[in-house]
Amino acid sequence: MSTENEFGKEIGLIHQAAVTGRSVGADRKFWSVVAHDKSLMKKFVDIVEEYIKPSITDRQLLGNWLDNLMGRECPYLENQSYYAKSSRSSYDQFMTRYHKELAPLFKKAENNYSAEILCEEIEILFVLAYIYSSVYCAIKPPHSDWSHHPWYGLFTTFYDLINGDSQVIPGYRVSLEDFLANKSVIAIKDITVRYAPDSQIDPVKELNPTQANEIFVVCFQALKDQRQKIETLMISMSWTDFQL
């Protein structure tokens, strides 16, 4: 990837701009005018800067997604969580689906720093909701057949996550380092290590009801704290009403 100082030397991107421009009528005359007029170029820069900012529509979309996720007693039903029936494939399906639901915002994150930070926190919330759902289903009586007891949704999945298993990524935008540095993730990690220092432990046999409830409370609080963090970011961000 080129740096900002190197921009202009990479022919591919400039060529693509010319091709895209030509498709909408930006011919040689257009580029000749823009190339020699700083004030006109500045207007285009200002338009692009507004265009890549998260919009009020993006904020509404995210708010609806948060309300929908947190409004359910169990964000992901037991037959949808990590170790129910289809294992990792289910996790991948849900991660892909929520990315599609918030696609405009994640697209902005490719070029806007504020959107990037926000999307990293959203990805962490998704993982916490997924893990919490497995704990919830372990506490509550399951309503369908299981390939594995739902406690493994915490102990096995979470160990895979914190150990950087390439098949269970924490998110497409958030790095493993930032994921592990998140306070809500640390809270779950601490209690996981306390009760299951070995990822191969059988939590069905080893956990008593008091310990199980303690884990449940920690996971639920972690989920709430992460949502609050996202809402605080949303308040502090600048959301544009720009439209082309």
ABEGO torsion letter per residue (X at the ends): XBBAAABGABAAAAAAAAAAAAAAGBBAAAAAAAAABAAAAAAAAAAAAAAABBBAAAAAAAAAAAAAAAABABABBAAABAABGAEAAAAAAAAAAAAAAAAAAAAAAAABAAAAAAAAAAAAAAAAAAAAAAAAAAABBBABBBABBAAAAAAAAAAAAAAGBAABBAEAABBAAAAAABAAAAAAAAAAAAABABAABBAAAABBAAAAAAAAAAAAAAAAAAAAAAAAAAAABBBBABBX
